[in-house]
């Protein structure tokens, strides 16, 4: 009886707090390289390795406040399964926030994905998400405007007849001075998505104010616009996306557009996806465009456990240095072509 009483006392706070522990362990063995650089001395030769990809651990919960309103919170951290955690010395590096949810929608405060990142890519085919073969990462060819905002506030409407909208604002707490003028490099995003039956569409706009500020002209912004369209029928999914970047420069604006097309087919427990993305030059003769192609397959061992295999290659023009996201390659030389091939296993909990 004493043991039961003690156990009940210890268990009660956890039950009342409504805490959920979740995460994923995704580890792969792969070979990567980046050769063909304009200067051969900058080539990265082939190397085999074990990658933790985006393995993560999170805690989240809610508190019912009555009248249809509740408080929300989440703390999420990337973890290193391949090197004992030496690369992840801080905490709450992923989406972490506190907020409120009710009939008005949802408001979050903290360190969280912008709505441009979370809403605007509705319907996109991206079979190998959170591996080096992920087609939608800022360092590669597409989704270059995606970001996780520090010191930020986010608002999401409720979904009405398949339509949802949102807004994000990230404060500039540094407010540095450029040529005697105090800057405000705050970042804001607007996005909306629509889903009905097999159709999904997303639209987003993102601006980092005064990103390219220089002496004598601080009002030089960086902006992105993204449009996505996807359609799913039976076990087939198709998608098309467009993204445009504008960098305001005192010497003349740079504008760069990217397209992506993808297809995914399910065969029972197997899903096979093929995605292609291409990015044009920022100006005539710049030679800073790039292409990326990813082929991936996932096999469901259970509802929580998967094995997967992937191949991805980025082809850079002479002046481009686009590279993989996540556990990517650093020091990619201009004109080189990052290439990766791997197999792995993922367990979600």
The 8 nearest C-alpha neighbors of each residue, nearest first, counted from 0:
[[1, 3, 2, 4, 5, 6, 7, 8],
 [0, 2, 4, 3, 5, 6, 7, 8],
 [3, 1, 5, 0, 4, 6, 7, 8],
 [2, 4, 0, 6, 1, 5, 7, 8],
 [3, 5, 1, 7, 2, 6, 0, 8],
 [6, 4, 8, 2, 7, 3, 1, 9],
 [7, 5, 3, 9, 8, 4, 10, 2],
 [8, 6, 10, 4, 5, 9, 11, 3],
 [7, 9, 5, 6, 11, 10, 4, 12],
 [8, 10, 6, 7, 11, 5, 12, 13],
 [11, 9, 7, 8, 13, 12, 6, 14],
 [10, 12, 14, 13, 8, 9, 7, 15],
 [13, 11, 15, 14, 10, 16, 9, 8],
 [14, 12, 16, 15, 11, 10, 17, 18],
 [13, 15, 11, 12, 16, 17, 10, 18],
 [16, 14, 12, 13, 17, 11, 18, 10],
 [15, 17, 13, 14, 18, 12, 60, 62],
 [18, 16, 60, 15, 14, 61, 13, 19],
 [19, 17, 60, 16, 59, 20, 13, 58],
 [20, 18, 59, 58, 60, 21, 17, 57],
 [19, 21, 58, 57, 18, 59, 22, 56],
 [22, 20, 57, 348, 56, 58, 19, 23],
 [21, 23, 56, 55, 348, 57, 347, 24],
 [22, 24, 347, 54, 55, 346, 348, 25],
 [23, 25, 54, 346, 345, 347, 26, 55],
 [26, 24, 345, 54, 344, 51, 52, 23],
 [25, 27, 51, 343, 50, 344, 52, 24],
 [343, 28, 26, 50, 342, 49, 29, 344],
 [29, 27, 49, 341, 342, 48, 343, 50],
 [30, 28, 341, 340, 48, 47, 27, 49],
 [29, 31, 47, 340, 46, 339, 48, 341],
 [32, 30, 339, 45, 338, 46, 29, 340],
 [31, 33, 45, 44, 338, 43, 337, 34],
 [34, 32, 337, 43, 336, 335, 42, 338],
 [33, 35, 42, 335, 336, 36, 43, 32],
 [34, 36, 335, 336, 42, 334, 37, 39],
 [335, 37, 35, 334, 38, 39, 332, 34],
 [36, 38, 334, 317, 333, 39, 35, 335],
 [39, 37, 36, 40, 41, 332, 42, 333],
 [38, 40, 41, 36, 42, 37, 35, 34],
 [39, 41, 38, 42, 36, 332, 43, 37],
 [42, 40, 332, 39, 38, 36, 43, 331],
 [43, 41, 34, 39, 40, 36, 33, 44],
 [44, 42, 33, 32, 34, 41, 45, 331],
 [43, 45, 32, 42, 46, 33, 34, 31],
 [46, 44, 32, 31, 30, 43, 47, 33],
 [47, 45, 30, 31, 44, 48, 32, 29],
 [48, 46, 30, 29, 31, 45, 49, 28],
 [47, 49, 29, 28, 30, 50, 46, 31],
 [48, 50, 28, 27, 81, 29, 51, 26],
 [51, 49, 27, 52, 26, 81, 28, 48],
 [50, 52, 26, 80, 81, 79, 25, 54],
 [53, 51, 130, 50, 54, 326, 25, 26],
 [54, 52, 129, 55, 51, 77, 25, 325],
 [53, 55, 24, 25, 23, 78, 77, 52],
 [56, 54, 77, 78, 22, 23, 76, 53],
 [55, 57, 22, 76, 75, 21, 77, 23],
 [58, 56, 75, 21, 74, 22, 20, 76],
 [57, 59, 20, 74, 19, 73, 21, 75],
 [60, 58, 73, 19, 72, 18, 74, 57],
 [59, 61, 18, 17, 72, 19, 71, 73],
 [60, 62, 71, 70, 17, 72, 69, 63],
 [61, 63, 70, 69, 64, 71, 60, 17],
 [62, 64, 69, 65, 68, 70, 61, 67],
 [65, 63, 69, 68, 62, 70, 66, 67],
 [64, 66, 67, 68, 63, 69, 62, 101],
 [67, 65, 68, 64, 101, 69, 63, 102],
 [66, 68, 65, 101, 69, 102, 64, 63],
 [69, 67, 101, 64, 66, 65, 100, 63],
 [68, 70, 63, 64, 62, 100, 99, 61],
 [69, 71, 99, 62, 61, 98, 100, 63],
 [72, 70, 61, 98, 97, 99, 60, 69],
 [73, 71, 97, 96, 59, 60, 98, 61],
 [72, 74, 59, 95, 96, 58, 75, 60],
 [73, 75, 95, 58, 57, 91, 59, 96],
 [76, 74, 57, 93, 91, 95, 94, 56],
 [75, 77, 91, 92, 93, 56, 55, 90],
 [76, 78, 55, 54, 56, 53, 92, 93],
 [77, 79, 55, 54, 87, 76, 80, 84],
 [80, 78, 84, 81, 51, 82, 83, 87],
 [79, 81, 51, 82, 83, 78, 84, 26],
 [80, 82, 51, 79, 50, 83, 49, 26],
 [83, 81, 84, 80, 79, 85, 86, 51],
 [84, 82, 85, 79, 81, 80, 86, 78],
 [83, 85, 79, 87, 86, 82, 78, 80],
 [84, 86, 87, 83, 82, 88, 79, 81],
 [85, 87, 84, 88, 79, 82, 83, 78],
 [88, 86, 84, 85, 89, 78, 79, 77],
 [87, 89, 86, 85, 84, 90, 78, 92],
 [90, 88, 87, 92, 91, 76, 86, 77],
 [89, 91, 92, 76, 88, 87, 75, 77],
 [92, 90, 76, 75, 93, 74, 95, 89],
 [93, 91, 76, 90, 77, 75, 89, 94],
 [92, 94, 75, 76, 91, 95, 77, 111],
 [95, 93, 111, 75, 110, 112, 96, 74],
 [96, 94, 74, 73, 110, 75, 91, 109],
 [95, 97, 109, 108, 73, 72, 107, 110],
 [98, 96, 72, 108, 71, 107, 73, 109],
 [99, 97, 107, 71, 106, 70, 108, 72],
 [98, 100, 70, 106, 71, 105, 69, 107],
 [101, 99, 105, 69, 104, 68, 70, 106],
 [102, 100, 68, 103, 104, 67, 105, 69],
 [101, 103, 104, 67, 100, 157, 68, 105],
 [104, 102, 101, 156, 105, 157, 100, 155],
 [105, 103, 156, 157, 101, 102, 100, 155],
 [104, 106, 100, 155, 154, 99, 156, 101],
 [107, 105, 154, 98, 99, 153, 100, 155],
 [108, 106, 98, 153, 152, 97, 96, 154],
 [109, 107, 152, 96, 97, 151, 98, 153],
 [108, 110, 96, 151, 150, 95, 111, 152],
 [111, 109, 149, 95, 148, 94, 150, 151],
 [110, 112, 94, 147, 148, 95, 109, 113],
 [113, 111, 147, 148, 146, 116, 117, 114],
 [112, 114, 115, 116, 167, 147, 146, 148],
 [113, 115, 117, 116, 118, 190, 165, 167],
 [116, 114, 203, 119, 113, 190, 188, 117],
 [115, 117, 145, 114, 113, 118, 112, 119],
 [116, 118, 114, 115, 119, 112, 113, 120],
 [119, 117, 114, 120, 115, 121, 116, 192],
 [118, 120, 201, 202, 203, 115, 121, 190],
 [121, 119, 227, 201, 118, 123, 122, 116],
 [122, 120, 201, 200, 119, 123, 199, 118],
 [121, 123, 229, 199, 228, 200, 120, 238],
 [124, 122, 238, 121, 120, 229, 125, 227],
 [123, 125, 261, 238, 126, 262, 122, 263],
 [126, 124, 127, 128, 123, 134, 133, 274],
 [125, 127, 272, 128, 124, 295, 263, 296],
 [128, 126, 133, 125, 132, 130, 295, 129],
 [127, 129, 133, 130, 125, 126, 132, 134],
 [130, 128, 53, 133, 52, 127, 325, 131],
 [131, 129, 52, 132, 133, 128, 127, 325],
 [130, 132, 323, 133, 324, 327, 325, 326],
 [131, 133, 311, 130, 127, 293, 134, 310],
 [134, 132, 128, 127, 130, 131, 135, 129],
 [133, 135, 132, 136, 125, 141, 293, 274],
 [134, 136, 142, 141, 133, 137, 125, 139],
 [135, 137, 142, 138, 139, 324, 143, 134],
 [143, 138, 136, 142, 139, 145, 144, 141],
 [139, 137, 136, 322, 324, 321, 323, 143],
 [138, 140, 321, 322, 137, 323, 136, 141],
 [141, 139, 278, 276, 277, 289, 290, 291],
 [140, 142, 135, 143, 139, 257, 136, 276],
 [143, 141, 135, 136, 144, 137, 145, 140],
 [137, 144, 142, 141, 145, 136, 138, 140],
 [145, 143, 142, 223, 137, 146, 205, 116],
 [146, 144, 116, 142, 143, 137, 115, 136],
 [147, 145, 112, 148, 113, 144, 116, 137],
 [146, 148, 112, 111, 113, 149, 110, 145],
 [149, 147, 111, 110, 169, 151, 112, 146],
 [148, 150, 110, 151, 169, 147, 109, 111],
 [151, 149, 109, 169, 170, 110, 148, 152],
 [150, 152, 169, 149, 109, 168, 148, 108],
 [151, 153, 108, 168, 107, 167, 169, 109],
 [154, 152, 167, 107, 106, 166, 168, 108],
 [153, 155, 106, 166, 165, 105, 167, 107],
 [156, 154, 165, 105, 104, 164, 157, 106],
 [157, 155, 104, 164, 163, 165, 158, 105],
 [156, 158, 104, 163, 159, 155, 103, 102],
 [157, 159, 163, 162, 161, 156, 160, 164],
 [158, 160, 162, 161, 157, 163, 156, 193],
 [161, 159, 162, 158, 195, 194, 193, 163],
 [160, 162, 194, 193, 159, 195, 158, 163],
 [163, 161, 193, 159, 158, 160, 192, 194],
 [164, 162, 158, 192, 191, 156, 157, 193],
 [165, 163, 191, 156, 190, 155, 192, 162],
 [166, 164, 155, 154, 190, 114, 189, 156],
 [165, 167, 189, 154, 188, 153, 114, 190],
 [168, 166, 153, 188, 187, 113, 152, 114],
 [169, 167, 187, 152, 151, 186, 170, 153],
 [168, 170, 151, 186, 185, 150, 148, 187],
 [171, 169, 185, 150, 172, 151, 168, 186],
 [172, 170, 185, 184, 173, 174, 183, 169],
 [171, 173, 174, 170, 150, 185, 183, 184],
 [172, 174, 171, 175, 183, 184, 182, 170],
 [175, 173, 182, 183, 172, 171, 181, 176],
 [176, 174, 173, 182, 181, 177, 183, 180],
 [175, 177, 181, 180, 179, 182, 178, 174],
 [178, 176, 180, 179, 214, 181, 213, 175],
 [177, 179, 214, 180, 176, 215, 213, 181],
 [178, 180, 177, 176, 181, 214, 215, 182],
 [181, 179, 177, 176, 178, 182, 217, 214],
 [180, 182, 176, 175, 174, 177, 179, 183],
 [181, 183, 174, 175, 176, 184, 180, 177],
 [184, 182, 174, 185, 171, 209, 208, 181],
 [185, 183, 208, 209, 171, 210, 182, 207],
 [184, 186, 171, 170, 183, 169, 208, 207],
 [187, 185, 207, 169, 206, 168, 208, 184],
 [188, 186, 168, 167, 206, 205, 169, 207],
 [187, 189, 205, 167, 166, 204, 115, 114],
 [188, 190, 166, 204, 203, 165, 115, 114],
 [191, 189, 203, 165, 115, 202, 119, 164],
 [190, 192, 164, 202, 163, 201, 118, 119],
 [193, 191, 201, 163, 200, 162, 118, 121],
 [192, 194, 162, 200, 161, 199, 201, 163],
 [195, 193, 199, 161, 198, 200, 162, 196],
 [194, 196, 198, 161, 197, 199, 193, 160],
 [195, 197, 198, 194, 199, 231, 230, 161],
 [198, 196, 231, 230, 195, 232, 199, 194],
 [197, 199, 230, 195, 196, 194, 229, 231],
 [200, 198, 194, 122, 229, 193, 228, 121],
 [201, 199, 228, 193, 227, 121, 192, 122],
 [200, 202, 192, 119, 121, 227, 120, 226],
 [201, 203, 226, 119, 191, 190, 225, 192],
 [204, 202, 190, 119, 115, 225, 189, 224],
 [203, 205, 224, 189, 188, 223, 190, 115],
 [204, 206, 188, 223, 222, 187, 115, 189],
 [207, 205, 222, 187, 186, 221, 208, 188],
 [208, 206, 186, 221, 210, 220, 185, 184],
 [207, 209, 220, 184, 210, 185, 206, 186],
 [208, 210, 220, 219, 212, 218, 184, 211],
 [211, 209, 220, 208, 207, 212, 221, 184],
 [210, 212, 219, 209, 220, 213, 248, 247],
 [213, 211, 217, 209, 219, 210, 216, 218],
 [214, 212, 216, 217, 215, 177, 211, 178],
 [215, 213, 178, 216, 177, 217, 212, 179],
 [214, 216, 213, 217, 178, 177, 212, 180],
 [217, 215, 213, 214, 218, 212, 219, 249],
 [216, 218, 212, 213, 219, 209, 215, 214],
 [219, 217, 209, 216, 212, 220, 208, 211],
 [218, 220, 209, 247, 211, 212, 217, 248],
 [221, 219, 209, 208, 210, 247, 207, 211],
 [220, 222, 246, 207, 245, 206, 210, 247],
 [223, 221, 206, 245, 205, 244, 207, 220],
 [224, 222, 244, 205, 243, 204, 144, 245],
 [223, 225, 204, 243, 242, 203, 205, 244],
 [226, 224, 242, 203, 241, 202, 243, 204],
 [225, 227, 202, 241, 201, 240, 242, 203],
 [228, 226, 240, 201, 200, 120, 239, 121],
 [229, 227, 200, 239, 238, 199, 122, 240],
 [228, 230, 238, 122, 199, 237, 123, 198],
 [229, 231, 198, 197, 237, 236, 199, 238],
 [232, 230, 236, 197, 235, 237, 198, 233],
 [231, 233, 235, 234, 197, 236, 230, 237],
 [232, 234, 235, 231, 236, 265, 197, 264],
 [235, 233, 265, 264, 232, 236, 231, 266],
 [236, 234, 264, 232, 233, 231, 263, 265],
 [235, 237, 231, 263, 262, 230, 264, 232],
 [238, 236, 262, 230, 229, 261, 231, 263],
 [239, 237, 229, 261, 123, 228, 260, 124],
 [238, 240, 260, 228, 259, 227, 229, 261],
 [241, 239, 227, 259, 258, 226, 228, 260],
 [240, 242, 258, 226, 225, 257, 227, 259],
 [243, 241, 225, 257, 224, 256, 226, 258],
 [242, 244, 256, 224, 223, 255, 257, 225],
 [245, 243, 223, 255, 254, 222, 256, 246],
 [246, 244, 254, 222, 221, 253, 247, 223],
 [245, 247, 221, 253, 252, 248, 254, 220],
 [246, 248, 252, 219, 220, 221, 245, 253],
 [249, 247, 252, 251, 250, 246, 219, 211],
 [248, 250, 251, 247, 216, 252, 219, 213],
 [251, 249, 248, 252, 247, 253, 213, 246],
 [252, 250, 248, 249, 253, 247, 246, 254],
 [253, 251, 247, 248, 246, 254, 245, 250],
 [254, 252, 246, 281, 245, 282, 247, 251],
 [255, 253, 245, 281, 244, 246, 252, 282],
 [254, 256, 281, 244, 243, 279, 280, 245],
 [257, 255, 243, 242, 279, 278, 244, 254],
 [258, 256, 278, 242, 277, 241, 141, 279],
 [259, 257, 241, 277, 276, 240, 242, 278],
 [258, 260, 276, 240, 275, 239, 277, 241],
 [261, 259, 239, 275, 238, 274, 240, 276],
 [260, 262, 274, 238, 124, 273, 237, 275],
 [261, 263, 237, 273, 272, 236, 124, 274],
 [264, 262, 272, 236, 271, 235, 273, 237],
 [263, 265, 235, 271, 270, 234, 272, 236],
 [266, 264, 270, 234, 269, 267, 271, 235],
 [267, 265, 269, 268, 270, 264, 234, 271],
 [266, 268, 269, 265, 270, 234, 299, 298],
 [267, 269, 299, 298, 266, 270, 265, 300],
 [268, 270, 298, 266, 267, 265, 297, 299],
 [271, 269, 265, 297, 296, 264, 266, 298],
 [272, 270, 296, 264, 263, 295, 265, 297],
 [273, 271, 263, 295, 126, 262, 294, 296],
 [272, 274, 294, 262, 261, 293, 263, 295],
 [275, 273, 261, 293, 292, 260, 262, 272],
 [274, 276, 292, 260, 259, 291, 261, 293],
 [277, 275, 259, 291, 258, 290, 292, 140],
 [276, 278, 290, 258, 257, 289, 291, 259],
 [279, 277, 257, 288, 289, 256, 140, 290],
 [278, 280, 288, 256, 255, 257, 281, 277],
 [279, 281, 288, 287, 282, 286, 285, 255],
 [282, 280, 255, 254, 253, 285, 279, 287],
 [283, 281, 280, 285, 284, 253, 254, 255],
 [284, 282, 285, 280, 281, 286, 279, 287],
 [283, 285, 286, 282, 280, 287, 281, 288],
 [284, 286, 287, 282, 283, 280, 281, 318],
 [287, 285, 318, 316, 284, 317, 288, 280],
 [288, 286, 319, 318, 280, 285, 316, 317],
 [287, 289, 280, 279, 278, 316, 286, 319],
 [288, 290, 315, 278, 314, 316, 277, 140],
 [291, 289, 277, 314, 313, 276, 278, 140],
 [292, 290, 313, 276, 312, 275, 314, 277],
 [291, 293, 275, 312, 311, 274, 276, 313],
 [294, 292, 311, 274, 310, 273, 132, 295],
 [293, 295, 273, 310, 309, 272, 311, 274],
 [296, 294, 309, 272, 308, 271, 127, 126],
 [295, 297, 271, 308, 270, 307, 272, 309],
 [298, 296, 307, 270, 269, 306, 299, 271],
 [297, 299, 269, 306, 305, 268, 307, 300],
 [300, 298, 305, 268, 301, 304, 269, 297],
 [299, 301, 305, 304, 298, 302, 306, 268],
 [302, 300, 304, 299, 303, 305, 268, 298],
 [301, 303, 304, 299, 300, 305, 347, 346],
 [304, 302, 347, 301, 346, 305, 348, 300],
 [305, 303, 346, 301, 300, 345, 302, 299],
 [306, 304, 299, 345, 300, 298, 344, 307],
 [305, 307, 344, 298, 343, 297, 345, 299],
 [306, 308, 297, 343, 296, 342, 298, 344],
 [307, 309, 342, 296, 341, 295, 343, 297],
 [310, 308, 295, 341, 294, 340, 296, 342],
 [309, 311, 340, 294, 293, 339, 295, 132],
 [312, 310, 293, 132, 339, 292, 338, 294],
 [313, 311, 338, 291, 292, 337, 339, 314],
 [312, 314, 291, 337, 336, 290, 315, 338],
 [315, 313, 336, 290, 289, 291, 312, 316],
 [316, 314, 289, 334, 319, 336, 335, 313],
 [315, 317, 334, 319, 286, 288, 287, 318],
 [316, 318, 334, 286, 319, 333, 37, 315],
 [319, 317, 287, 333, 286, 334, 316, 320],
 [320, 318, 287, 333, 315, 316, 334, 317],
 [319, 321, 333, 331, 332, 322, 315, 334],
 [322, 320, 139, 138, 319, 315, 140, 289],
 [323, 321, 139, 138, 337, 320, 328, 324],
 [322, 324, 327, 131, 139, 138, 328, 325],
 [325, 323, 327, 131, 136, 138, 326, 322],
 [324, 326, 327, 131, 52, 130, 129, 323],
 [327, 325, 52, 131, 324, 50, 328, 130],
 [328, 326, 323, 324, 325, 131, 329, 322],
 [327, 329, 323, 322, 331, 330, 326, 337],
 [330, 328, 331, 327, 322, 323, 332, 326],
 [329, 331, 332, 328, 41, 43, 320, 42],
 [332, 330, 329, 320, 328, 33, 333, 335],
 [333, 331, 41, 335, 36, 320, 330, 334],
 [332, 334, 320, 318, 319, 335, 36, 317],
 [333, 335, 317, 36, 315, 316, 37, 319],
 [36, 336, 334, 35, 34, 33, 332, 333],
 [335, 337, 314, 33, 313, 34, 315, 35],
 [338, 336, 33, 313, 32, 312, 322, 335],
 [337, 339, 312, 32, 31, 311, 33, 336],
 [338, 340, 31, 311, 310, 30, 312, 32],
 [339, 341, 310, 29, 30, 309, 31, 311],
 [342, 340, 29, 309, 28, 308, 30, 27],
 [341, 343, 308, 27, 307, 28, 29, 309],
 [27, 344, 342, 307, 26, 306, 28, 308],
 [343, 345, 306, 305, 25, 26, 307, 27],
 [346, 344, 25, 305, 24, 304, 306, 26],
 [345, 347, 304, 24, 23, 303, 25, 305],
 [348, 346, 23, 303, 22, 24, 304, 345],
 [347, 21, 22, 23, 346, 303, 20, 24]]
